[in-house]
Amino acid sequence: MWLLMFIGGFTTCYLLIVLGTKRKVVGSLRIDRSDPEDGPYLFLTLSKEISELARKPFVILRVELKERHPHK
């Protein structure tokens, strides 16, 4: 019985955390490592105004690993 309560509590907390952080995502950080001779390129895309984000102590970004032009 206690095992079922533990699993139910763990699942509930996990879902609340995932859904809560998904709403607070303010943009994405795309990392492009298509050029092996140079370091990775970073691209920031925001869904909110910079003035709104500047007042916050931290923000949550979605990280995307994409290669635009792969080199061989």
C-alpha positions in Angstrom: 0.0 0.0 0.0 2.8 2.5 0.9 4.5 1.7 -2.4 1.4 2.7 -4.4 1.1 6.0 -2.4 4.8 6.7 -3.0 4.5 6.1 -6.7 1.3 8.2 -6.9 2.9 11.1 -5.0 6.1 10.9 -7.1 4.1 10.9 -10.3 1.9 13.8 -9.2 4.9 16.0 -8.2 6.7 15.2 -11.4 3.7 16.2 -13.5 3.2 19.5 -11.5 6.9 20.4 -12.0 6.8 19.6 -15.7 3.6 21.5 -16.4 4.7 24.4 -14.2 8.1 24.9 -15.9 6.6 24.5 -19.3 4.4 27.6 -18.8 7.4 29.7 -17.7 9.6 29.1 -20.7 10.5 32.5 -22.2 12.3 31.4 -25.3 14.8 29.0 -26.8 18.6 28.7 -27.1 19.6 27.0 -30.3 23.1 25.6 -30.4 24.5 25.1 -33.9 27.7 23.0 -34.1 27.7 22.6 -37.9 31.2 24.1 -38.3 33.8 21.7 -36.9 36.6 24.2 -37.3 34.9 26.9 -35.2 33.1 26.8 -31.9 29.4 26.4 -31.5 27.1 29.3 -32.6 24.4 30.3 -30.1 21.1 31.8 -31.2 18.6 33.2 -28.7 14.9 33.5 -29.6 12.7 35.2 -27.0 8.9 35.1 -26.8 8.7 38.0 -24.4 10.0 41.6 -24.3 13.6 42.1 -23.0 12.3 44.8 -20.6 10.0 42.2 -19.0 12.8 39.7 -18.7 15.3 42.2 -17.2 13.3 42.4 -14.0 13.4 38.7 -13.3 16.2 37.1 -11.3 16.3 34.0 -13.7 14.5 32.7 -16.8 13.9 29.3 -18.3 15.0 28.6 -21.9 14.3 25.6 -24.1 17.6 24.2 -25.5 17.6 23.1 -29.2 20.5 21.3 -30.7 20.3 21.9 -34.5 22.8 21.9 -37.3 21.9 24.2 -40.2 24.6 23.3 -42.7 26.5 20.1 -41.8 30.1 20.0 -43.0 31.8 16.8 -43.9 
